[in-house]
Amino acid sequence: MDTTDNEVHLGDVGTTFVLIVKDNGSPVDISGATSLDIYLRPVGGNYLQKPAVLTTDGYDGKMQYVTVAGDLSVTGLWEIQGHLTFGSNTWKTAVKQFQVYSNIG
């Protein structure tokens, strides 16, 4: 996961999650994907399926999702994974983890 350098907090809106799809360490051209989704899930909880978009032209393997109200509703450890469709083929990225921190008020 390549995301912002900032911490992710409960209820954050506008946090951009960027996933880089790689094969053997090299970015994969995802410009021809017919569907891009990012799955977010608090560990042990239910997942959220969110529509992703290409960050650039897709040749660099980058896809992203920007959080909206209600996405980051639980503190603790979360997981993120990209799901891509190319015609009748479906691919998934490695699962990565990130922390959602609490707030004072």
DSSP file with accessible surface (Angstrom, degrees, kcal/mol):
  #  RESIDUE AA STRUCTURE BP1 BP2  ACC     N-H-->O    O-->H-N    N-H-->O    O-->H-N    TCO  KAPPA ALPHA  PHI   PSI    X-CA   Y-CA   Z-CA
    1    1 A M              0   0   67      0, 0.0     2,-0.6     0, 0.0    18,-0.2   0.000 360.0 360.0 360.0 132.0    0.0    0.0    0.0
    2    2 A D  E     +A   18   0A  74     16,-2.9    16,-1.0     3,-0.0     2,-0.2  -0.953 360.0 144.4-119.1 104.8    1.3    3.4   -0.9
    3    3 A T  E     -A   17   0A  31     -2,-0.6    14,-0.2     1,-0.3    12,-0.0  -0.575  52.4 -47.8-127.8-167.1   -0.9    6.0    0.9
    4    4 A T        -     0   0   55     12,-0.8    -1,-0.3    -2,-0.2     4,-0.1  -0.192  44.4-125.4 -63.1 159.5   -0.5    9.3    2.5
    5    5 A D  S    S+     0   0  165     -3,-0.1     2,-0.2     2,-0.1    -1,-0.1   0.547  85.3  94.2 -80.9  -7.0    2.3    9.9    5.0
    6    6 A N  S    S-     0   0  127      1,-0.1     2,-0.1     0, 0.0    -2,-0.0  -0.490  86.4-100.2 -84.2 157.2   -0.2   11.0    7.5
    7    7 A E        -     0   0  113     -2,-0.2     2,-0.5     1,-0.1    -1,-0.1  -0.396  34.0-123.1 -68.9 152.0   -1.9    8.8   10.1
    8    8 A V  E     -d  100   0B   9     91,-0.6    93,-2.9    -2,-0.1     2,-0.3  -0.859  32.9-166.0 -99.0 130.2   -5.3    7.5    9.4
    9    9 A H  E >   -d  101   0B  49     -2,-0.5     3,-2.4    91,-0.3    93,-0.2  -0.843  31.6 -81.0-120.4 156.8   -7.9    8.5   12.0
   10   10 A L  T 3  S+     0   0   61     91,-2.8    63,-0.2    -2,-0.3    -1,-0.1  -0.230 115.9   8.8 -50.8 127.1  -11.4    7.4   12.9
   11   11 A G  T 3  S+     0   0   45     61,-3.2    -1,-0.3     1,-0.2    62,-0.1   0.478  85.6 163.4  79.8   2.1  -13.9    9.2   10.7
   12   12 A D    <   -     0   0   47     -3,-2.4     2,-0.4    60,-0.2    60,-0.4  -0.297  19.8-162.3 -56.5 135.9  -11.3   10.7    8.3
   13   13 A V        +     0   0   93      1,-0.1    55,-0.2    58,-0.1     3,-0.1  -0.975  69.4  27.6-120.0 132.5  -12.8   11.9    5.0
   14   14 A G  S    S+     0   0   42     53,-2.0     2,-0.4    -2,-0.4    -1,-0.1   0.513  74.0 147.8  96.1   6.3  -10.6   12.5    2.0
   15   15 A T        -     0   0   17     -3,-0.1    52,-2.6    53,-0.0     2,-0.6  -0.625  40.1-142.5 -73.9 126.9   -7.8   10.0    2.8
   16   16 A T  E     - B   0  66A  39     -2,-0.4   -12,-0.8    50,-0.2     2,-0.5  -0.840  11.8-163.3 -97.4 121.5   -6.4    8.7   -0.4
   17   17 A F  E     -AB   3  65A   0     48,-3.2    48,-2.1    -2,-0.6     2,-0.5  -0.923   8.6-169.3-101.2 123.6   -5.4    5.0   -0.5
   18   18 A V  E     -AB   2  64A  19    -16,-1.0   -16,-2.9    -2,-0.5     2,-0.4  -0.969   2.9-167.7-116.2 125.5   -3.2    4.2   -3.4
   19   19 A L  E     - B   0  63A   5     44,-2.8    44,-2.4    -2,-0.5     2,-0.6  -0.921   9.8-150.9-109.5 138.8   -2.4    0.6   -4.3
   20   20 A I  E     - B   0  62A  48     -2,-0.4     2,-0.5    42,-0.2    42,-0.2  -0.953  13.7-142.7-109.6 114.8    0.4   -0.3   -6.7
   21   21 A V        +     0   0   17     40,-3.0     7,-2.6    -2,-0.6     2,-0.3  -0.679  30.2 177.6 -79.2 122.6   -0.3   -3.6   -8.6
   22   22 A K  E     -I   27   0C 123     -2,-0.5     2,-0.4     5,-0.3    39,-0.0  -0.924  26.7-162.2-129.0 153.7    3.0   -5.4   -9.0
   23   23 A D  E >  S-I   26   0C  97      3,-2.7     3,-1.8    -2,-0.3    -2,-0.0  -0.987  87.3 -12.9-133.1 120.0    4.1   -8.7  -10.4
   24   24 A N  T 3  S-     0   0  158     -2,-0.4    -1,-0.1     1,-0.3     0, 0.0   0.865 131.1 -54.1  54.6  37.7    7.6   -9.9   -9.3
   25   25 A G  T 3  S+     0   0   60      1,-0.2    -1,-0.3     0, 0.0    -3,-0.0   0.365 117.0 107.3  84.8  -5.6    8.3   -6.4   -8.0
   26   26 A S  E <  S-I   23   0C  75     -3,-1.8    -3,-2.7     1,-0.0    -1,-0.2  -0.868  76.8-103.4-108.6 141.5    7.5   -4.5  -11.1
   27   27 A P  E     -I   22   0C  74      0, 0.0     2,-0.4     0, 0.0    -5,-0.3  -0.259  34.1-135.0 -59.8 143.5    4.3   -2.4  -11.7
   28   28 A V        -     0   0   42     -7,-2.6     2,-0.7    32,-0.1    -7,-0.2  -0.829  18.7-113.6-101.8 138.1    1.7   -4.1  -13.9
   29   29 A D        +     0   0   76     -2,-0.4    30,-0.3     1,-0.2     3,-0.2  -0.610  40.1 169.3 -70.1 111.4   -0.1   -2.2  -16.7
   30   30 A I    >   +     0   0    1     28,-2.8     3,-1.9    -2,-0.7    29,-0.2   0.198  41.3 111.6-109.9  16.2   -3.7   -2.0  -15.4
   31   31 A S  T 3  S+     0   0   43     27,-0.3    -1,-0.1     1,-0.3    28,-0.1   0.775  77.0  53.0 -62.2 -25.2   -4.9    0.5  -18.1
   32   32 A G  T 3  S+     0   0   50     -3,-0.2    -1,-0.3    26,-0.1    55,-0.2   0.369  77.3 129.7 -93.6   7.5   -7.1   -2.2  -19.7
   33   33 A A    <   -     0   0   23     -3,-1.9    53,-0.3     1,-0.2     3,-0.1  -0.356  45.0-159.8 -64.5 136.6   -8.9   -3.2  -16.5
   34   34 A T  S    S+     0   0   99     51,-2.9     2,-0.3     1,-0.3    52,-0.2   0.608  78.8  23.4 -91.1 -13.9  -12.7   -3.3  -16.9
   35   35 A S  E     -E   85   0B  43     50,-1.3    50,-2.3     2,-0.0     2,-0.4  -0.969  61.9-172.7-153.0 135.3  -13.3   -3.0  -13.2
   36   36 A L  E     +E   84   0B  23     -2,-0.3    16,-2.2    16,-0.3     2,-0.3  -0.998  13.7 167.1-129.9 127.1  -11.2   -1.7  -10.2
   37   37 A D  E     -EF  83  51B  26     46,-2.6    46,-3.0    -2,-0.4     2,-0.5  -0.983  22.7-151.5-136.3 150.6  -12.3   -2.0   -6.6
   38   38 A I  E     -EF  82  50B   0     12,-3.0    12,-2.7    -2,-0.3     2,-0.5  -0.992  13.8-151.8-120.1 128.4  -10.5   -1.6   -3.3
   39   39 A Y  E     -EF  81  49B  44     42,-3.2    42,-1.9    -2,-0.5     2,-0.4  -0.882  11.5-171.5-100.8 130.6  -11.7   -3.6   -0.3
   40   40 A L  E     +EF  80  48B   0      8,-2.3     8,-3.3    -2,-0.5    40,-0.2  -0.963  10.0 169.0-119.8 138.9  -11.3   -2.2    3.2
   41   41 A R  E     -E   79   0B  99     38,-2.3    38,-3.1    -2,-0.4     2,-0.2  -0.947  34.9-129.9-153.9 128.7  -11.9   -4.2    6.3
   42   42 A P  E >   -E   78   0B  20      0, 0.0     3,-3.0     0, 0.0    36,-0.3  -0.586  56.3 -90.4 -68.9 138.6  -11.3   -3.8   10.0
   43   43 A V  T 3  S+     0   0   76     34,-2.8     3,-0.1     1,-0.3    34,-0.1  -0.313 115.4  11.6 -55.3 125.9   -9.6   -7.0   11.1
   44   44 A G  T 3  S+     0   0   82      1,-0.3    -1,-0.3    -3,-0.1     2,-0.1   0.402 116.5  94.9  85.8  -0.8  -12.3   -9.4   12.2
   45   45 A G  S <  S-     0   0   29     -3,-3.0    -1,-0.3     1,-0.1     2,-0.2  -0.348  83.1 -74.2-110.5-170.1  -15.0   -7.2   10.7
   46   46 A N        -     0   0  151     -2,-0.1     2,-0.2    -3,-0.1    -1,-0.1  -0.606  48.6-118.7 -86.2 149.4  -17.0   -6.9    7.5
   47   47 A Y        -     0   0  130     -2,-0.2     2,-0.5    -6,-0.2    -6,-0.2  -0.521  11.5-140.5 -90.8 155.3  -15.4   -5.5    4.4
   48   48 A L  E     -F   40   0B  56     -8,-3.3    -8,-2.3    -2,-0.2     2,-0.6  -0.961  11.1-149.0-108.9 127.6  -16.3   -2.5    2.4
   49   49 A Q  E     -F   39   0B  97     -2,-0.5   -10,-0.2   -10,-0.2   -12,-0.0  -0.896  22.3-177.2 -98.6 118.3  -16.1   -2.8   -1.4
   50   50 A K  E     -F   38   0B  43    -12,-2.7   -12,-3.0    -2,-0.6     2,-0.2  -0.940  29.0-114.8-121.6 136.7  -15.2    0.6   -2.9
   51   51 A P  E     -F   37   0B  91      0, 0.0   -14,-0.3     0, 0.0     2,-0.2  -0.507  35.4-158.3 -69.8 131.2  -14.9    1.6   -6.5
   52   52 A A        -     0   0   12    -16,-2.2   -16,-0.3    -2,-0.2     2,-0.3  -0.661   4.6-154.7-105.7 163.6  -11.3    2.6   -7.4
   53   53 A V  E     -C   64   0A  84     11,-2.2    11,-2.8    -2,-0.2     2,-0.2  -0.908  32.2 -89.9-130.9 161.1  -10.0    4.7  -10.2
   54   54 A L  E     -C   63   0A  57     -2,-0.3     9,-0.3     9,-0.2   -18,-0.0  -0.498  26.3-147.6 -67.7 140.2   -6.7    4.8  -12.0
   55   55 A T  S    S-     0   0   47      7,-1.8    -1,-0.1    -2,-0.2     8,-0.1   0.864  81.8 -15.4 -76.9 -37.6   -4.3    7.3  -10.4
   56   56 A T  S    S-     0   0   77      6,-0.5    -2,-0.1    -3,-0.0     0, 0.0  -0.072 118.8 -40.0-130.4-122.8   -2.6    8.1  -13.7
   57   57 A D  S    S-     0   0   92     -2,-0.1    -3,-0.1    -3,-0.0   -28,-0.0   0.473  77.0-113.8 -93.9  -3.8   -2.9    6.3  -17.0
   58   58 A G  S >  S+     0   0    0      4,-0.1   -28,-2.8   -28,-0.1     3,-1.5   0.188  92.8 105.5  93.5 -16.2   -2.7    2.8  -15.4
   59   59 A Y  T 3  S+     0   0  143      1,-0.3    -1,-0.0   -30,-0.3     0, 0.0   0.755  78.5  55.8 -68.5 -20.7    0.7    1.9  -16.9
   60   60 A D  T 3  S-     0   0   45      2,-0.1    -1,-0.3   -31,-0.1   -32,-0.1   0.401 113.2-118.1 -90.9   1.5    2.3    2.4  -13.5
   61   61 A G    <   +     0   0    0     -3,-1.5   -40,-3.0     1,-0.2     2,-0.4   0.556  64.5 144.9  77.6   9.2   -0.1    0.0  -11.8
   62   62 A K  E     +B   20   0A  66    -42,-0.2    -7,-1.8   -44,-0.1    -6,-0.5  -0.679  19.1 167.5 -93.7 131.8   -1.6    2.6   -9.5
   63   63 A M  E     -BC  19  54A   0    -44,-2.4   -44,-2.8    -2,-0.4     2,-0.3  -0.944  12.9-167.1-131.9 153.8   -5.2    2.6   -8.5
   64   64 A Q  E     -BC  18  53A  50    -11,-2.8   -11,-2.2    -2,-0.3     2,-0.3  -0.963  18.5-163.7-144.8 160.2   -6.8    4.7   -5.7
   65   65 A Y  E     -B   17   0A  21    -48,-2.1   -48,-3.2    -2,-0.3     2,-0.5  -0.991  14.3-148.8-139.8 139.1   -9.8    5.3   -3.5
   66   66 A V  E     -B   16   0A  59     -2,-0.3   -50,-0.2   -50,-0.2    -2,-0.0  -0.943  27.9-118.9-110.8 125.1  -10.6    8.4   -1.5
   67   67 A T        -     0   0    2    -52,-2.6   -53,-2.0    -2,-0.5     2,-0.2  -0.224  26.9-164.1 -66.2 150.0  -12.6    7.8    1.7
   68   68 A V    >   -     0   0   71    -55,-0.2     3,-2.1     1,-0.1     4,-0.4  -0.747  42.8 -59.4-122.1 172.2  -16.0    9.3    2.3
   69   69 A A  T 3  S+     0   0   82      1,-0.3    -1,-0.1    -2,-0.2   -57,-0.1  -0.249 123.1  22.8 -54.4 133.7  -18.0    9.7    5.5
   70   70 A G  T 3  S+     0   0   59      2,-0.1     3,-0.4   -59,-0.1    -1,-0.3   0.221  93.4 101.6  94.5 -13.1  -18.7    6.4    7.2
   71   71 A D  S <  S+     0   0    4     -3,-2.1     2,-1.3     1,-0.2     3,-0.2   0.961  82.5  42.1 -67.7 -54.5  -15.8    4.5    5.7
   72   72 A L  S    S+     0   0    2     -4,-0.4   -61,-3.2   -60,-0.4    -1,-0.2  -0.605  72.4 142.5 -97.8  76.5  -13.4    4.5    8.6
   73   73 A S        +     0   0   80     -2,-1.3     2,-0.4    -3,-0.4    -1,-0.2   0.405  54.2  55.1-101.3   0.5  -15.8    3.8   11.4
   74   74 A V  S    S-     0   0   68     -3,-0.2     2,-0.1     2,-0.1   -63,-0.1  -0.999  72.8-132.6-137.6 135.8  -13.8    1.6   13.7
   75   75 A T        +     0   0   69     -2,-0.4     2,-0.3   -65,-0.1    26,-0.2  -0.458  64.0  52.7 -80.7 160.5  -10.4    2.1   15.3
   76   76 A G  E    S- G   0 100B  21     24,-2.9    24,-2.7    -2,-0.1     2,-0.3  -0.722  94.2 -12.5 117.7-164.8   -7.7   -0.6   15.2
   77   77 A L  E     - G   0  99B  68     -2,-0.3   -34,-2.8    22,-0.2     2,-0.3  -0.571  60.7-174.8 -79.9 132.9   -6.0   -2.7   12.6
   78   78 A W  E     -EG  42  98B   2     20,-3.2    20,-2.0    -2,-0.3     2,-0.3  -0.833  14.0-141.3-122.3 162.0   -7.5   -2.7    9.1
   79   79 A E  E     -EG  41  97B  35    -38,-3.1   -38,-2.3    -2,-0.3     2,-0.3  -0.912  11.3-165.5-122.8 152.7   -6.7   -4.6    5.9
   80   80 A I  E     +EG  40  96B   1     16,-2.4    16,-2.4    -2,-0.3     2,-0.3  -0.993   9.9 171.1-138.3 141.3   -6.8   -3.3    2.3
   81   81 A Q  E     -E   39   0B  47    -42,-1.9   -42,-3.2    -2,-0.3     2,-0.3  -0.981  24.8-132.2-151.4 139.6   -6.8   -5.3   -1.0
   82   82 A G  E     -E   38   0B   0     12,-0.4    11,-2.4    -2,-0.3     2,-0.4  -0.718  15.2-163.5 -92.0 142.3   -7.2   -4.4   -4.6
   83   83 A H  E     -EH  37  92B  20    -46,-3.0   -46,-2.6    -2,-0.3     2,-0.4  -0.998  11.5-177.3-125.5 128.1   -9.5   -6.4   -6.9
   84   84 A L  E     -EH  36  91B   2      7,-2.9     7,-3.0    -2,-0.4     2,-0.4  -0.955  12.8-156.3-128.9 145.3   -9.2   -6.0  -10.7
   85   85 A T  E     -EH  35  90B  35    -50,-2.3   -51,-2.9    -2,-0.4   -50,-1.3  -0.981   8.4-177.5-123.0 132.0  -11.1   -7.4  -13.6
   86   86 A F  E >   - H   0  89B  54      3,-2.9     3,-2.4    -2,-0.4     2,-0.3  -0.913  68.4 -62.6-124.0  97.0   -9.8   -7.8  -17.1
   87   87 A G  T 3  S-     0   0   55     -2,-0.5   -53,-0.0     1,-0.3    -1,-0.0  -0.436 121.9 -12.2  62.1-117.6  -12.6   -9.2  -19.3
   88   88 A S  T 3  S+     0   0  117     -2,-0.3     2,-0.4    -3,-0.1    -1,-0.3   0.412 120.7  92.8 -95.0   2.2  -13.4  -12.6  -17.8
   89   89 A N  E <   -H   86   0B  93     -3,-2.4    -3,-2.9     2,-0.0     2,-0.4  -0.795  56.9-161.3 -99.9 139.9  -10.2  -12.7  -15.6
   90   90 A T  E     -H   85   0B  83     -2,-0.4     2,-0.3    -5,-0.2    -5,-0.2  -0.971   8.0-174.0-120.8 134.4  -10.1  -11.5  -12.0
   91   91 A W  E     -H   84   0B 141     -7,-3.0    -7,-2.9    -2,-0.4     2,-0.4  -0.928   6.2-160.0-125.6 151.3   -7.0  -10.6  -10.1
   92   92 A K  E     -H   83   0B 125     -2,-0.3    -9,-0.2    -9,-0.2     2,-0.1  -0.973  13.0-134.2-130.6 145.0   -6.3   -9.6   -6.5
   93   93 A T        -     0   0   25    -11,-2.4   -72,-0.1    -2,-0.4     3,-0.0  -0.370  41.7 -78.6 -85.1 173.3   -3.4   -7.8   -4.9
   94   94 A A        -     0   0   65     -2,-0.1     2,-0.4     1,-0.1   -12,-0.4  -0.343  51.6-106.9 -64.9 151.9   -1.6   -8.8   -1.7
   95   95 A V        -     0   0   74    -14,-0.1     2,-0.3    -3,-0.1   -14,-0.2  -0.732  40.2-171.3 -84.3 129.0   -3.4   -7.9    1.5
   96   96 A K  E     - G   0  80B 100    -16,-2.4   -16,-2.4    -2,-0.4     2,-0.3  -0.818  10.7-137.1-116.3 160.7   -1.8   -5.0    3.4
   97   97 A Q  E     + G   0  79B 108     -2,-0.3     2,-0.3   -18,-0.2   -18,-0.2  -0.880  20.3 172.8-120.4 151.3   -2.5   -3.6    6.8
   98   98 A F  E     - G   0  78B  18    -20,-2.0   -20,-3.2    -2,-0.3     2,-0.4  -0.963  28.0-116.1-148.8 161.5   -2.9   -0.1    8.3
   99   99 A Q  E     - G   0  77B  76     -2,-0.3   -91,-0.6   -22,-0.2     2,-0.6  -0.839  11.7-155.1-104.5 135.6   -3.9    1.4   11.6
  100  100 A V  E     -dG   8  76B   0    -24,-2.7   -24,-2.9    -2,-0.4   -91,-0.3  -0.965  23.0-152.8-107.7 118.5   -6.9    3.6   12.2
  101  101 A Y  E     -d    9   0B 100    -93,-2.9   -91,-2.8    -2,-0.6     2,-0.0  -0.579  11.0-114.6 -92.9 155.9   -6.3    5.7   15.3
  102  102 A S        -     0   0   83     -2,-0.2     2,-0.3   -93,-0.2    -1,-0.1  -0.243  26.2-130.1 -79.3 172.7   -8.8    7.2   17.7
  103  103 A N        -     0   0   76      1,-0.1    -1,-0.1   -94,-0.1   -92,-0.0  -0.806  11.3-128.7-119.9 162.1   -9.4   11.0   18.2
  104  104 A I              0   0  184     -2,-0.3    -1,-0.1     1,-0.1    -2,-0.0   0.889 360.0 360.0 -76.5 -42.2   -9.6   13.1   21.3
  105  105 A G              0   0  108     -3,-0.1    -1,-0.1     0, 0.0    -2,-0.0  -0.786 360.0 360.0-140.1 360.0  -12.9   14.7   20.5
